[in-house]
Amino acid sequence: MKGKIKIRVAEIKDIHRITEIYNEALVASSFVQDNNVHTLEKRIEWFSQKRAEGLPVYVAENNQGRVVGFANLNIFLTAEYDTTVHISIYVAEGNRGLGIGKIMIKKLIEWSKENQKHTILAGIDSENMPSIRLHESFGFVEVASFNEVIKKFGLYRNLNFYQLMLKQEE
């Protein structure tokens, strides 16, 4: 990894960079299951929602203080599934493959255990092998596959769900 990466809780000042990273992945990759570029206002609303839900948003900062990735947990479906969370990780172009995703996923797993979550889900495009390998390296296993659930760049994409069952410390 080039230099030291610091993981910290995201702040409102990070929203512009979080939005840039998300939109960069959205328009450059078929792996992001979304077709709508996010505005800064939409991301501020998203950030406020995460805070209201009590769910973490972390950023990865390089040794120059630049945010090079972000990760967060989401409510799965509805609040009734309160012991299940859904994970999202995004790393900026030029910083992928350096272990940043690994550091962030570890932080989200730690948070989930500390907050009595029972399981973590990850929705991953079926062709996103780097993300699949990352999640599998932490013990996530494929539990579901949905064929042709989104049309992106003129092609239908498949979405696989991976699950990590958390073991709580006694």
C-alpha positions in Angstrom: 0.0 0.0 0.0 1.3 3.5 -0.9 1.8 5.2 2.4 -0.4 5.0 5.5 -4.2 4.8 5.3 -6.2 6.1 8.1 -9.8 5.0 8.7 -12.0 7.5 10.5 -15.6 8.4 11.0 -16.9 10.5 8.1 -17.8 14.1 8.7 -20.0 16.5 6.8 -16.9 18.0 5.2 -16.2 14.6 3.5 -19.5 14.5 1.6 -18.2 16.2 -1.5 -15.4 13.7 -1.9 -17.7 10.8 -1.0 -20.1 12.0 -3.8 -17.2 12.2 -6.2 -16.0 8.7 -5.4 -19.5 7.2 -5.7 -20.3 9.0 -9.0 -16.9 8.0 -10.5 -17.6 4.3 -9.8 -21.2 4.7 -11.0 -20.3 6.1 -14.4 -17.2 4.1 -15.0 -18.3 0.7 -13.9 -21.1 -1.7 -14.6 -20.6 -3.1 -11.0 -22.5 -0.3 -9.3 -26.2 -1.2 -9.2 -27.4 2.3 -9.8 -28.0 4.4 -12.9 -28.4 7.8 -11.4 -25.6 10.2 -10.7 -25.9 11.5 -7.1 -26.0 15.2 -6.3 -24.3 16.7 -3.3 -27.7 17.4 -1.8 -28.7 13.7 -2.2 -25.5 12.6 -0.5 -26.0 15.1 2.4 -29.5 13.6 2.8 -28.0 10.1 2.7 -25.4 11.0 5.3 -28.0 12.6 7.6 -30.1 9.4 7.3 -27.1 7.2 8.3 -26.6 9.3 11.3 -30.3 9.2 12.2 -30.2 5.4 11.9 -27.1 5.1 14.0 -25.2 3.4 11.3 -21.5 4.1 10.5 -20.0 5.9 7.6 -16.2 5.7 7.4 -13.7 7.3 5.1 -10.2 6.1 4.2 -7.7 8.9 4.1 -4.2 8.7 2.6 -1.1 10.2 4.1 -1.8 13.5 2.3 -5.2 13.7 4.0 -7.2 13.0 0.8 -10.2 10.8 1.1 -9.6 7.8 -1.2 -12.5 5.6 -0.2 -15.6 5.3 2.0 -17.6 2.5 3.5 -20.9 2.3 5.3 -23.6 0.0 6.6 -27.2 0.2 5.6 -30.5 -1.0 7.1 -31.5 -4.2 5.3 -35.0 -3.8 3.9 -36.8 -2.4 7.0 -36.0 -1.6 10.6 -37.5 -4.8 11.7 -34.4 -6.6 10.4 -32.4 -4.7 13.1 -29.7 -7.3 13.5 -29.0 -7.5 9.8 -27.0 -4.9 8.0 -26.0 -4.4 4.3 -22.4 -3.3 3.5 -21.2 -0.8 0.9 -17.5 -0.1 0.1 -16.2 2.3 -2.6 -12.5 3.0 -3.3 -11.4 5.8 -5.6 -9.9 5.1 -9.0 -6.1 4.8 -8.8 -6.4 3.5 -5.2 -8.0 0.1 -5.8 -6.0 -3.1 -5.2 -4.0 -1.5 -2.4 -5.8 -3.1 0.5 -8.0 -0.1 1.4 -11.2 -2.2 1.0 -9.8 -4.8 3.3 -9.1 -2.2 6.0 -12.6 -0.8 5.7 -14.4 -4.1 5.6 -12.6 -5.1 8.8 -13.7 -1.9 10.5 -17.3 -2.4 9.5 -17.2 -6.0 10.8 -15.8 -4.8 14.1 -18.5 -2.1 14.4 -21.2 -4.8 13.6 -19.9 -7.1 16.4 -19.7 -4.2 18.9 -23.3 -3.2 18.1 -24.7 -6.8 18.4 -25.5 -7.3 14.7 -26.0 -10.9 13.8 -25.3 -10.9 10.1 -23.9 -8.7 7.3 -25.1 -8.9 3.7 -23.3 -7.7 0.6 -25.0 -7.3 -2.8 -22.3 -7.7 -5.5 -22.4 -7.7 -9.3 -21.8 -11.3 -10.3 -18.8 -10.2 -12.5 -17.1 -8.1 -9.8 -14.4 -10.6 -9.0 -12.2 -8.2 -6.9 -15.2 -7.5 -4.6 -16.2 -11.1 -4.4 -12.7 -12.2 -3.5 -12.5 -9.4 -0.9 -15.7 -10.5 0.8 -14.9 -14.2 0.6 -11.6 -13.6 2.3 -13.5 -12.4 5.3 -15.8 -15.4 5.3 -18.8 -14.1 3.3 -20.5 -16.9 1.4 -22.9 -16.6 -1.6 -26.5 -17.1 -0.5 -28.6 -15.8 -3.4 -28.4 -14.9 -7.0 -30.7 -12.6 -8.9 -30.5 -12.6 -12.7 -30.9 -9.6 -14.8 -32.1 -7.2 -12.1 -30.7 -4.0 -13.5 -29.9 -2.7 -17.0 -26.6 -0.9 -17.2 -24.8 0.3 -20.3 -27.4 -1.5 -22.4 -26.9 -4.9 -20.7 -28.7 -6.7 -17.9 -26.6 -7.3 -14.8 -26.9 -10.1 -12.3 -26.7 -9.4 -8.5 -25.4 -12.0 -6.0 -25.8 -11.7 -2.3 -23.1 -12.7 0.1 -23.6 -13.2 3.8 -21.3 -13.2 6.9 -22.7 -14.7 10.1 -21.1 -12.9 13.0 -20.0 -14.8 16.1 -20.6 -12.7 19.2 -18.0 -12.7 22.0 -19.5 -14.4 25.0 
